[in-house]
């Protein structure tokens, strides 16, 4: 499934491919994904699919690799939950949701 192309929704539980991809990256690789996602977000809301696509392109990841896009989408959700991004819409549907960097009070 390529979440950036249609209305598919990220599964609640990671697939074996996604878990394997995450394990192959390790903690440093996951942290690098998070930093790329944050670099491609801005103060203005952007579609989650766009942020993920730009982060994938920067890293040279193949979006057709099983679990790659899904892991990035899951990391966006983790960044929102951690307060590092603000999310709008159903984040498990990257084409139909948006994120931005938090606005300082």
Buried (B, 14 or more C-beta within 10 A) or exposed (E): BEBBEEEBBBEEEBBEBBBBBBEEBEEEBBEBBBEBBBEBBEEEBBBBBBBBBBBBEEEEBEBEEBBBBBBBBBBBBBBBEEEBBBBBBEBBBBBBBBBBBEEEE
